[in-house]
Amino acid sequence: MQQLIARIERHKAGESVGIFSVCSAHPWVIRAALAQAVRRGEPVLIEATSNQVNQFGGYTGMTPAQFRDAVWHQANECGLPRYRVWLGGDHLGPNAWQDRPVAEAMALTETLIDDYVAVGFRKIHLDCSMRCQDDSAQLDYGQLSQRAARLCAVVERCWRLDGGEPPVCIIGTEVPVPGGAHEALDGLAMTTPQAVEQTLSTHRQAWRAAGLEAVWPRVIELVVQPGVEFDHQSVERYRPERDAALSRFIEQWPHMVYEAHSTDYQSPQMYQELVRDHFDILKVGPAHCVKRYLRWTALSGNGKASIARPTFAPPWSR
């Protein structure tokens, strides 16, 4: 992911540049993202989550290799070269196996990560924020960081075995649930600078203890909650004045930016403000991408958007 690292370096040098990340397995959403990348001459970042796509098929019925092939198939149809298609794994942790004992859940997660990295996913979000069956009521920063370091070691081992471009890792314990909030947004808790400091310090210590100090510069993003979210009835808009201290804090970490999830439905100005404030990677899903696809696709004679139907359909959509 040298291209992504270079983009972050430009941002850290003062250029207001970021990228949106499409987190969906739906073929129409993927087509929307690819079509926009073609039109703008830009790369596209597409990610699959651990419950969507895993070694057992997830709820899409696709393994990481099948998801990659589905994206590449559509990229070929759109005329987008593969080097401009960046693949990431989101919420890679025991998310899909929270009902299992931690030893079993983490072993399954290691296989999951191995499968993602082996087939070319190079942006890996290590998310160990969820409790397993025999965990205590509240996981502390030390437990979370140690589990993340264990998974990072799997990333490194697999990459060195299979070759290719070195992967980058994303960490973060204050992670919104996949797909947006499932309950009312009242009292949305934002990440504090103190929480960021504790997360980064404990993770770096865990990396050092695991012999991964040389890998730390490729931990390039921290997932935080900047006060944006959506549910079925409402959207929490970005308000920069609430994030001033959080925004300034990350400036002292030379290779690190923030990643914000659930950023669908924000205004164009708010997206610009998020990037300016170092939320450099903005996760969006189906609603945002299809809206942009309709905007960018030429209108047909009857005034309705003419959308090319993807010829590939994943198993769950047939």
N, C-alpha and C positions, 0 to 999 in steps of 0.2 A: 504493500500500500504506500509506496514511496510518493505517488501522486497526491494522496491524501495528506501525508506528512508535509509535503511541500506546500500544500494549500494552507495548512495550519501555520506553518512558518511564515507565510505571507501575512496571515492574520496577526500573528504575534509581532510582526514588524510594523504593524499599524494600518494595514490595508483592510478595509471592511469587506471581507470575503468569507462566505460560508457555503454550506451545501445542505440541501434537504435530503432526508433518507426515507425511502418508501418502504414501509413495513407492512407488506401484504403478500399473500400468495394467490390472490385472485387474478386470472389472466387479463381481465379488462383493466385492472389497476396497473398491472405491470406494463401493458401496452401503452397506457397513458403516459407513464414515466419514460418509457423508451422513446415514444414519439416526441415528447418535449426535448429530450436529450439530442435527438437528431436535429430538430428545428433550431436549437440554440447552439449546437456545436460543442456541447458540454458533456462531461461524464455523468453517469447516473449511479446512484448508490441504492441498491435494493437489498432488503434484509428479510430473513425468515425467522420466526420465533420458534422456541423449543417445543411448544405445544402444537404449532402448525406442522412443523417438519422435523422429524427425528428418525432414529433407526428403525422404529416400528411403523412409520408412516404418518404419525400425528393425526390431527383431524382432517388434513387434506389428503391423506393417503400417499404422501410423497416422502421419500428419503431425501437427504441433502443432495445426493447425486441427481435424483430425478428433478428436484427443484432447479438446480443449476441448469440441467438440460432444457427444462421448460423455458427458463429465462433466455438462454442462448438461442433457442429456436425462434423465439419472438424477436430477439435482437437481429437475427439473420433476416427475418421478414421485413424489419424496419430499415435495414441497411446500416445498423449501428455496429461498428467493430467491437470485438470482445474486450479489447484493452480499455475501452471506455465504459465497460459494465463492471462495476465494483460490487462484490457480493459480501454480505455481512450476516452474522448470526446474532440474534437479539435474545436477551433473557436466557442465555445458555447457562443453565444451572439445574438444580433439582426441581424446577418449576412443575414439570409433568409428573413427578413422582413424590409429591409431598406426603402421600399416604404410605410411603415406605420408610423403613428405618434408615437413618442417615447413611450408614455404611453401604447399604444397597442402592440408595438414591444417588450417592456420589459416584459409585462404580458405574451406574447407568449413565450418569452425566459425563464421565470420562470417555465412554464409548461414543456418546453424542458428539462431543467436541472433536474427538479423533475423526469421526465421519465428516464433520463440517470442514475441518482443515484439509483433510486428505483430498477433497474434490475441488479445492480452490477458494473457499471462503477465507478472506483475509482480514476482515474487521470482526473481532470477536468480543461480544459483550459478556463478561463474566459476572453473572448475577446469582449470588448465593444468599439473597435477602429473605428467602422464604424458609419457613420452618418445616422440618421433616417430622415423621411420626413420633420419634422418640427424643426430639429436641425439647429443651426447656421452653418456658413460655416466651422468653425474650432472648434472642441471640445478641451477643455483644459485638462490638467492633472487632475484637480480637478473633472471635470465631469466624466472622464473615470474611475477614482479610486472609486468614489461614486457608480457608476453603478456596477462596479466589486464587491464592498463590498455588495451591495444589492443581487447580485447573489450568493455570497459566503454564505450569510445567508440562502438562499434557499438550498444550498448544505448541510449545517449543519442541518437544520430542517428536511430535507428528510432522511439523514443518521440516525439521532437520532430516527426517527419514525420507519424506516425499519430495523435498526440494521446492523450488519456486520462490516467489517473492516473500520476504519476511512478513509475518502477520503483525497487526497492531491489536492492542487490547483496550477495552473500555471497562472501567470499574464504576461502582456507585451503589450505595445501599438504600438511598432514598429514591426508589424507582416506582413510577406510576404503574398501575396494573396494565397489562397488554390490552389495547382496544379502547382505552378511555375508562373513566370512572363508572362504577356500577351502582353508585348511590349518589345522594345529593351532594353538591359542592360546598355546602355551608362549612365554614371553618377550615378551608384548604390550608394545610400546613406547608409553608415554604422552607426551603433549605437555608440554614444559617451559615455564616462564615465559620463559626465554631465547629459545626458538623462537618464542613468541608475539610477543615484543618485536621480533625480527628480521623476522618476517613483516609485522607492522603497519608498521614503519618503512620497509621497502623498498617495500611497496605504496603507502604514502602518498607517498613520494618519486617513484614511477613515475606516480602520478596527477597530481602536481604537474608533472612533466616533460611529460606528455601534455596539459596544459591542462585537467585535470579536477578542480582543487582545489575548485571549487564543488560538485562532485558527491560529494566524500568523505563528507559527513554522511549520505548515503544508502547508504553501505557500513555495514551495521548488524550484521553477524554474521561471526564467524570460526569456521570448522570446525576442531575440535580432537579429539584422542583422549583422553578422560578415563578410559580404562581399562575401557570397556564394549565387548563384542563377542560374537558368537556364531558357531558353526559347526554342522555337522550333528550333533555329539556333545555339545557343551558350551556353557555360557554363562559369560562373564566378568561377574561382578556388580560394581555400583558400590560403591566403598569411599571414602567422603568423606575419610577421613584421608589418603589418598594425594594428594588434589587440593587441599589447603588453599592452597598457594602459588599454584597455577594459578588457583584461584577468586578469590583476593584481587587478582591482577594486573590483571584486566580492569576492576576498579572504577575505575581511573584514566582509563579511556577513556569519556567521558560518553555517547556514543551507541551503544556497542558491547556486544554480549553474545556468548556462545558458542553454537554449534550442535553437537550431538552426533549422530552417525550410528550406525546399527546398535544402537539401544537396545531392540529387541524383547526380551521375556522378563524384563525387570527387574520387581521387585516394586513395588506401589503406593507403599510408603515410599521406595524408591529413586528413583522418579520425582519425588517431592516433594523429596528431597534434591538431586537433579540441578538442579531449577529453583531451589531456594534458593541453590545454589552457582553460579548465573549461566549454567548450561547451559539457556538459555531456550527453545530450539527443539530438540525431540526427534524425530529421524527414526525412524519405525517402518514396518514392511512388512506383508505379508499375514498372517503368523501372529498378530501382535498385534491387528490390526483385526478379523479373523474371530472371534477369541476374545471381543473386546468386543461384537461384533454378537450372538453367541450369548447373551451375558450380558444384553444389553438387549432382545432380541427376546422377545415373549411366547411361552410354551410352549403347544403344542397339546394336545388331549385325550390323545394317546398318549404324552405326556411328552417328545416330541422338539421341538426348536426349529422353529418355522414361519417360514421365511425367504422373503420375496417375491423371486422370480426377476426380475432386471432384464430388461426387454424389449429393451434394446440389447445387442448382442454385437459386439465389435470383430472385424475381419477374421480375426485369428489364432485366435479361439475358435470359429469356425463349423465 
